[in-house]
Amino acid sequence: MEGVIPVSDPPHAFSGPDTAIDENRLEELIVEAQTALPVELPALANRCASSLGLDTALIYLVDLQQRLLIPLDEALDPLPVELSSAGWAYRTVSPRVAEADDGLILWMPLVDGAERLGVLAVRTASLDGIRMRRIRMLAHLLAMLITSKRAYSDWLAARTRTATMQLPAEMLRAFLPPRTIGSARCVSTAAMEPAYDVAGDAFDHSVVKNILHTMILDAMGHDLTAGLTTSVAMAAARNARRGGGHLADVVGSVDQALAQWLPDQFCTGVLCRLDAETGVLRWVNCGHPPPLLIRAERVLAGALDSPPQPPIGLAGPFAPGGRQVHETTLEPGDCVLLYTDGVVEARDADGAEFGLERFTDFIIRSHSAGERPAEVLRLLIHAILDHQRNQLRDDLTILLFEWRPQTR
């Protein structure tokens, strides 16, 4: 028997002799966590659970393609994201409870900000509001630890892989941000395939105060040089952003960087800047498929089209007047979709393209069904892979951001 847990936290959940915890021991474990090696996290999670009056705690991280939840305990087997209680908790970002031989298992999502990391499986003899709060607190602690330690841990990176990473993909992924970022007013999420062999595609997103910056790139070729091109482009864009540059400055910096360091290379791309307080969206399209604006469950045809501009790296000889920045104002709930051409050009065994209409229809239907943006893209990219029987002819990357000021 299993289901969603509607338990709310009672006031003063830690009061009373029957619910007391050893605060000194808990403090020791939190201090220990700061210096613990990533490989020590499974044992640390169990000790923290014990100090909170729980039985055991197991950490599962989602794999690179979001198909499996892989335990950090190397003796255990992965669980499918589809058709499992653990996967349900991951997909919906909601706790799930299941009966076990000796009590209950609570599957609690592990989330860092807006990014889904995996799930935490906690065994407990019984479940009430107090234990629920403790499990949630433990999940928050472990999510922060995983996020801080995976930046330097080859072991954590290796645990979430199910195939050999090719060198161009290894280099490019070192530059990528988390799949999903967000604030109370906006969220941005991305997906990219082939996960282990991508080279020419890339995405970037960042929140600076009330501004969401997003970018999608598609470099010429499919080799190490293509990955180097997008890596230099991302570094140049970040350097300009962090220096306080406006959108035109950012694009100009990327143009200059490629012209200086990789003069024989170029990439197409779209760079956006969303003011999450006002909804004002500015964008520059550099020879790339135009962004799509989804409003009230339909695509507003041509809403974000703009006159053609040359790819990034070719602006000097072909755009002497500088880049043109375009502007519009979003409405609450609007979604903006950036994608590379490999998405719509994916073909099935009969040669039929996945196509723009099927692409946007999938997003609209999933979004209207209540799926979160990150889950929409997970489902979509798997549908595209299935359409092409996992044999991609080109990289494909999707980035979706949503403005939702009403959820402040």
ZIFENDA-V802891 format. One record per residue. N is the residue number from 1. PHI is phi in whole degrees, 0 to 359 (* if undefined). PSI is psi in whole degrees, -180 to 180 (* if undefined). Layout:
# ZIFENDA-V802891
n=N phi=PHI psi=PSI
n=N phi=PHI psi=PSI
This chain:
# ZIFENDA-V802891
n=1 phi=* psi=136
n=2 phi=207 psi=164
n=3 phi=175 psi=178
n=4 phi=287 psi=144
n=5 phi=262 psi=116
n=6 phi=267 psi=23
n=7 phi=286 psi=129
n=8 phi=260 psi=157
n=9 phi=278 psi=123
n=10 phi=286 psi=157
n=11 phi=294 psi=149
n=12 phi=54 psi=50
n=13 phi=294 psi=-20
n=14 phi=260 psi=9
n=15 phi=273 psi=157
n=16 phi=101 psi=147
n=17 phi=294 psi=-28
n=18 phi=280 psi=-12
n=19 phi=243 psi=9
n=20 phi=294 psi=145
n=21 phi=238 psi=160
n=22 phi=276 psi=93
n=23 phi=296 psi=-34
n=24 phi=296 psi=-43
n=25 phi=294 psi=-40
n=26 phi=295 psi=-40
n=27 phi=297 psi=-42
n=28 phi=301 psi=-41
n=29 phi=291 psi=-38
n=30 phi=294 psi=-41
n=31 phi=296 psi=-42
n=32 phi=299 psi=-36
n=33 phi=298 psi=-29
n=34 phi=296 psi=-32
n=35 phi=249 psi=0
n=36 phi=294 psi=142
n=37 phi=289 psi=152
n=38 phi=306 psi=-37
n=39 phi=292 psi=-16
n=40 phi=270 psi=-2
n=41 phi=298 psi=-40
n=42 phi=302 psi=-45
n=43 phi=292 psi=-38
n=44 phi=296 psi=-40
n=45 phi=300 psi=-41
n=46 phi=294 psi=-41
n=47 phi=293 psi=-38
n=48 phi=295 psi=-41
n=49 phi=299 psi=-44
n=50 phi=298 psi=-40
n=51 phi=292 psi=-20
n=52 phi=264 psi=8
n=53 phi=80 psi=19
n=54 phi=255 psi=173
n=55 phi=273 psi=-82
n=56 phi=230 psi=161
n=57 phi=221 psi=129
n=58 phi=240 psi=135
n=59 phi=261 psi=129
n=60 phi=238 psi=129
n=61 phi=252 psi=144
n=62 phi=285 psi=145
n=63 phi=283 psi=174
n=64 phi=300 psi=-33
n=65 phi=262 psi=5
n=66 phi=58 psi=42
n=67 phi=251 psi=-27
n=68 phi=230 psi=150
n=69 phi=254 psi=115
n=70 phi=255 psi=125
n=71 phi=288 psi=144
n=72 phi=288 psi=-22
n=73 phi=286 psi=110
n=74 phi=291 psi=-10
n=75 phi=276 psi=-11
n=76 phi=259 psi=161
n=77 phi=266 psi=152
n=78 phi=294 psi=161
n=79 phi=241 psi=145
n=80 phi=286 psi=143
n=81 phi=293 psi=-36
n=82 phi=273 psi=143
n=83 phi=62 psi=41
n=84 phi=214 psi=154
n=85 phi=298 psi=-40
n=86 phi=299 psi=-45
n=87 phi=295 psi=-37
n=88 phi=299 psi=-43
n=89 phi=297 psi=-39
n=90 phi=293 psi=-47
n=91 phi=294 psi=-39
n=92 phi=262 psi=-8
n=93 phi=53 psi=47
n=94 phi=222 psi=148
n=95 phi=291 psi=152
n=96 phi=223 psi=137
n=97 phi=243 psi=142
n=98 phi=221 psi=146
n=99 phi=283 psi=143
n=100 phi=236 psi=170
n=101 phi=301 psi=-36
n=102 phi=244 psi=28
n=103 phi=145 psi=-132
n=104 phi=231 psi=154
n=105 phi=243 psi=125
n=106 phi=255 psi=124
n=107 phi=264 psi=113
n=108 phi=246 psi=127
n=109 phi=297 psi=142
n=110 phi=260 psi=116
n=111 phi=228 psi=133
n=112 phi=248 psi=104
n=113 phi=67 psi=-109
n=114 phi=252 psi=-3
n=115 phi=267 psi=130
n=116 phi=278 psi=122
n=117 phi=263 psi=-36
n=118 phi=164 psi=-144
n=119 phi=218 psi=160
n=120 phi=244 psi=126
n=121 phi=258 psi=116
n=122 phi=243 psi=125
n=123 phi=268 psi=136
n=124 phi=209 psi=147
n=125 phi=294 psi=-34
n=126 phi=209 psi=172
n=127 phi=223 psi=130
n=128 phi=215 psi=-174
n=129 phi=298 psi=-35
n=130 phi=294 psi=-50
n=131 phi=295 psi=-36
n=132 phi=299 psi=-43
n=133 phi=294 psi=-41
n=134 phi=295 psi=-41
n=135 phi=295 psi=-41
n=136 phi=296 psi=-41
n=137 phi=298 psi=-42
n=138 phi=296 psi=-41
n=139 phi=296 psi=-41
n=140 phi=298 psi=-44
n=141 phi=298 psi=-47
n=142 phi=292 psi=-35
n=143 phi=297 psi=-42
n=144 phi=295 psi=-40
n=145 phi=295 psi=-45
n=146 phi=298 psi=-44
n=147 phi=297 psi=-42
n=148 phi=289 psi=-33
n=149 phi=270 psi=-24
n=150 phi=287 psi=-15
n=151 phi=295 psi=-24
n=152 phi=234 psi=8
n=153 phi=255 psi=111
n=154 phi=294 psi=-31
n=155 phi=294 psi=-45
n=156 phi=296 psi=-40
n=157 phi=297 psi=-43
n=158 phi=293 psi=-35
n=159 phi=296 psi=-28
n=160 phi=265 psi=12
n=161 phi=252 psi=144
n=162 phi=240 psi=5
n=163 phi=210 psi=171
n=164 phi=283 psi=130
n=165 phi=276 psi=126
n=166 phi=284 psi=154
n=167 phi=301 psi=-47
n=168 phi=302 psi=-40
n=169 phi=292 psi=-39
n=170 phi=300 psi=-46
n=171 phi=295 psi=-46
n=172 phi=294 psi=-43
n=173 phi=294 psi=-23
n=174 phi=295 psi=-22
n=175 phi=265 psi=-16
n=176 phi=285 psi=146
n=177 phi=280 psi=-180
n=178 phi=302 psi=155
n=179 phi=300 psi=-37
n=180 phi=227 psi=133
n=181 phi=227 psi=165
n=182 phi=176 psi=173
n=183 phi=222 psi=-171
n=184 phi=292 psi=-21
n=185 phi=256 psi=-20
n=186 phi=205 psi=158
n=187 phi=219 psi=143
n=188 phi=230 psi=135
n=189 phi=218 psi=151
n=190 phi=218 psi=158
n=191 phi=217 psi=148
n=192 phi=212 psi=136
n=193 phi=219 psi=156
n=194 phi=287 psi=133
n=195 phi=302 psi=-35
n=196 phi=254 psi=0
n=197 phi=221 psi=17
n=198 phi=290 psi=148
n=199 phi=220 psi=-52
n=200 phi=270 psi=-16
n=201 phi=267 psi=154
n=202 phi=197 psi=161
n=203 phi=221 psi=160
n=204 phi=209 psi=146
n=205 phi=207 psi=149
n=206 phi=203 psi=145
n=207 phi=249 psi=123
n=208 phi=239 psi=107
n=209 phi=55 psi=-113
n=210 phi=257 psi=14
n=211 phi=249 psi=129
n=212 phi=259 psi=122
n=213 phi=257 psi=132
n=214 phi=226 psi=154
n=215 phi=203 psi=142
n=216 phi=228 psi=141
n=217 phi=226 psi=149
n=218 phi=219 psi=105
n=219 phi=273 psi=154
n=220 phi=297 psi=132
n=221 phi=92 psi=179
n=222 phi=213 psi=69
n=223 phi=206 psi=-170
n=224 phi=297 psi=-35
n=225 phi=294 psi=-38
n=226 phi=298 psi=-44
n=227 phi=297 psi=-38
n=228 phi=295 psi=-37
n=229 phi=298 psi=-50
n=230 phi=291 psi=-31
n=231 phi=294 psi=-44
n=232 phi=296 psi=-40
n=233 phi=298 psi=-45
n=234 phi=296 psi=-42
n=235 phi=297 psi=-41
n=236 phi=294 psi=-40
n=237 phi=296 psi=-44
n=238 phi=295 psi=-41
n=239 phi=300 psi=-43
n=240 phi=290 psi=-41
n=241 phi=299 psi=-47
n=242 phi=291 psi=-18
n=243 phi=272 psi=4
n=244 phi=88 psi=13
n=245 phi=289 psi=147
n=246 phi=280 psi=177
n=247 phi=301 psi=-43
n=248 phi=297 psi=-36
n=249 phi=295 psi=-40
n=250 phi=297 psi=-49
n=251 phi=297 psi=-41
n=252 phi=299 psi=-37
n=253 phi=294 psi=-39
n=254 phi=293 psi=-43
n=255 phi=305 psi=-48
n=256 phi=294 psi=-40
n=257 phi=297 psi=-45
n=258 phi=291 psi=-40
n=259 phi=297 psi=-34
n=260 phi=279 psi=-45
n=261 phi=260 psi=-26
n=262 phi=224 psi=67
n=263 phi=296 psi=-18
n=264 phi=265 psi=3
n=265 phi=243 psi=155
n=266 phi=207 psi=169
n=267 phi=211 psi=151
n=268 phi=272 psi=162
n=269 phi=181 psi=164
n=270 phi=231 psi=131
n=271 phi=241 psi=132
n=272 phi=234 psi=154
n=273 phi=220 psi=112
n=274 phi=251 psi=124
n=275 phi=278 psi=108
n=276 phi=286 psi=-8
n=277 phi=271 psi=-40
n=278 phi=257 psi=-19
n=279 phi=84 psi=5
n=280 phi=288 psi=125
n=281 phi=247 psi=126
n=282 phi=244 psi=143
n=283 phi=209 psi=156
n=284 phi=231 psi=128
n=285 phi=250 psi=119
n=286 phi=250 psi=79
n=287 phi=68 psi=25
n=288 phi=245 psi=159
n=289 phi=306 psi=136
n=290 phi=294 psi=147
n=291 phi=299 psi=156
n=292 phi=246 psi=137
n=293 phi=253 psi=122
n=294 phi=252 psi=121
n=295 phi=224 psi=130
n=296 phi=53 psi=44
n=297 phi=65 psi=32
n=298 phi=208 psi=153
n=299 phi=277 psi=128
n=300 phi=274 psi=99
n=301 phi=304 psi=127
n=302 phi=74 psi=5
n=303 phi=298 psi=-33
n=304 phi=243 psi=21
n=305 phi=290 psi=156
n=306 phi=205 psi=158
n=307 phi=303 psi=146
n=308 phi=296 psi=142
n=309 phi=231 psi=154
n=310 phi=292 psi=157
n=311 phi=302 psi=162
n=312 phi=292 psi=134
n=313 phi=102 psi=-12
n=314 phi=243 psi=10
n=315 phi=293 psi=-36
n=316 phi=307 psi=-63
n=317 phi=285 psi=-23
n=318 phi=252 psi=-12
n=319 phi=220 psi=65
n=320 phi=297 psi=-22
n=321 phi=277 psi=0
n=322 phi=93 psi=169
n=323 phi=282 psi=146
n=324 phi=263 psi=126
n=325 phi=261 psi=130
n=326 phi=251 psi=157
n=327 phi=218 psi=143
n=328 phi=210 psi=173
n=329 phi=241 psi=125
n=330 phi=281 psi=162
n=331 phi=253 psi=152
n=332 phi=307 psi=133
n=333 phi=91 psi=-6
n=334 phi=296 psi=144
n=335 phi=242 psi=140
n=336 phi=243 psi=134
n=337 phi=241 psi=122
n=338 phi=250 psi=143
n=339 phi=204 psi=159
n=340 phi=261 psi=162
n=341 phi=293 psi=-18
n=342 phi=297 psi=-20
n=343 phi=291 psi=-54
n=344 phi=279 psi=-18
n=345 phi=268 psi=0
n=346 phi=300 psi=132
n=347 phi=241 psi=147
n=348 phi=272 psi=-172
n=349 phi=298 psi=-26
n=350 phi=268 psi=3
n=351 phi=88 psi=4
n=352 phi=283 psi=130
n=353 phi=287 psi=151
n=354 phi=299 psi=-44
n=355 phi=82 psi=153
n=356 phi=293 psi=-39
n=357 phi=295 psi=-45
n=358 phi=294 psi=-37
n=359 phi=302 psi=-53
n=360 phi=288 psi=-35
n=361 phi=297 psi=-39
n=362 phi=298 psi=-45
n=363 phi=295 psi=-44
n=364 phi=296 psi=-45
n=365 phi=295 psi=-42
n=366 phi=293 psi=-41
n=367 phi=294 psi=-43
n=368 phi=291 psi=-22
n=369 phi=281 psi=-1
n=370 phi=96 psi=7
n=371 phi=289 psi=143
n=372 phi=290 psi=154
n=373 phi=307 psi=-42
n=374 phi=295 psi=-36
n=375 phi=287 psi=-34
n=376 phi=302 psi=-47
n=377 phi=290 psi=-35
n=378 phi=300 psi=-47
n=379 phi=295 psi=-41
n=380 phi=294 psi=-46
n=381 phi=291 psi=-30
n=382 phi=290 psi=-36
n=383 phi=295 psi=-39
n=384 phi=293 psi=-42
n=385 phi=298 psi=-43
n=386 phi=296 psi=-39
n=387 phi=300 psi=-37
n=388 phi=257 psi=15
n=389 phi=56 psi=36
n=390 phi=61 psi=16
n=391 phi=248 psi=82
n=392 phi=282 psi=135
n=393 phi=272 psi=-16
n=394 phi=209 psi=157
n=395 phi=297 psi=151
n=396 phi=222 psi=134
n=397 phi=222 psi=139
n=398 phi=229 psi=136
n=399 phi=228 psi=130
n=400 phi=234 psi=126
n=401 phi=233 psi=149
n=402 phi=230 psi=136
n=403 phi=258 psi=122
n=404 phi=219 psi=67
n=405 phi=295 psi=-18
n=406 phi=289 psi=-11
n=407 phi=259 psi=27
n=408 phi=299 psi=*
